[in-house]
Amino acid sequence: MLCDLRPWLLDSLGFMIEQLESAKSPEDQLAGTDAAMGLIPFLRCRLKEDQNLSAQSAWGLHIYIDADHYKSVWTAKANLAPDEFSKWADELIGDLKALRDVVATPPISENEEAAN
């Protein structure tokens, strides 16, 4: 049985952020990027469980989770010069943190909405 989607996503996004933070060290750039990228197939699969989270993730992570391009995009980014990579990693970390905030705030249910 799969665990609940939101806690899993929060853990996964946290892991990706940690890996990208460590990848900003030139000696860990390839390994950290590869570890973060390794979650993409699982992320794509699990996001099928919730259309809203899937749409928000696609909006926030666009090309980084696209089934046809994510491997080539992540690989190209992993091979950037350290300064360029660090800038890219910071931008992606910002996007991942924003997505984590969205995931951490569950939508108002119809019952709660009707009560207000």
C-alpha positions in Angstrom: 0.0 0.0 0.0 1.3 3.4 -0.9 1.7 6.0 1.8 -0.4 9.2 1.7 0.6 11.5 -1.1 1.1 14.8 0.6 3.6 13.5 3.3 5.4 11.5 0.6 5.7 14.6 -1.6 6.9 16.7 1.3 9.6 14.2 2.1 10.6 13.8 -1.5 10.8 17.6 -2.2 12.8 17.9 1.0 15.2 15.2 -0.2 15.6 16.9 -3.6 16.3 20.3 -1.9 18.9 18.6 0.3 20.6 16.9 -2.6 20.7 20.1 -4.6 22.1 22.0 -1.7 24.9 19.5 -1.3 25.4 19.5 -5.1 26.5 23.1 -4.9 29.8 21.8 -3.7 31.8 21.1 -7.0 32.9 17.7 -5.8 29.3 16.6 -5.2 27.7 18.4 -8.2 27.1 15.3 -10.3 26.1 12.9 -7.5 23.7 15.3 -5.8 22.1 16.2 -9.1 21.7 12.6 -10.0 20.2 11.8 -6.6 17.6 14.6 -6.9 16.8 13.6 -10.6 16.4 10.0 -9.5 13.1 10.9 -7.8 11.5 12.3 -10.9 10.0 9.0 -12.2 8.5 8.3 -8.8 7.3 11.9 -8.5 5.6 11.7 -11.9 3.9 8.4 -11.0 2.6 9.6 -7.6 1.4 12.9 -8.9 -1.1 11.0 -11.0 -3.0 10.5 -7.7 -4.0 14.2 -7.5 -4.8 16.3 -10.5 -4.4 19.6 -8.6 -1.0 18.7 -7.2 0.0 17.4 -10.6 -0.9 20.6 -12.3 0.8 22.7 -9.7 3.9 20.6 -10.0 3.9 20.8 -13.7 3.6 24.6 -13.5 6.4 24.9 -10.9 8.9 22.3 -12.3 7.9 22.3 -16.0 10.9 20.9 -18.0 12.5 19.4 -14.9 9.8 16.7 -14.7 8.8 16.4 -18.4 9.0 12.7 -19.3 10.6 13.4 -22.7 13.3 15.8 -21.6 14.0 15.7 -17.8 17.1 13.4 -18.1 18.8 15.5 -20.7 18.0 18.7 -18.9 19.2 17.5 -15.5 22.3 16.0 -17.1 23.1 19.3 -18.9 22.6 21.2 -15.7 24.8 18.8 -13.7 27.7 19.5 -16.2 27.6 23.3 -15.9 30.5 25.2 -14.5 30.3 25.4 -10.7 29.2 29.0 -10.6 26.5 28.6 -13.2 25.4 25.4 -11.5 25.1 27.0 -8.2 22.9 29.8 -9.6 20.7 27.2 -11.4 20.5 25.1 -8.2 19.4 28.1 -6.1 16.6 28.9 -8.6 15.4 25.3 -8.7 15.6 25.0 -4.9 13.4 28.1 -4.7 10.9 26.5 -7.0 11.0 23.3 -5.0 10.4 25.2 -1.7 7.5 27.0 -3.2 6.0 23.7 -4.3 6.6 22.3 -0.9 4.6 25.2 0.6 1.8 24.4 -1.8 1.8 20.7 -0.9 1.9 21.5 2.9 -1.3 23.5 2.6 -4.1 21.1 1.8 -7.1 22.6 -0.1 -10.3 23.5 1.7 -12.7 20.7 1.5 -16.2 21.3 0.0 -17.7 20.7 3.5 -15.5 23.4 5.1 -16.2 25.7 2.2 -20.0 25.3 2.6 -19.7 26.0 6.4 -18.1 29.3 5.7 
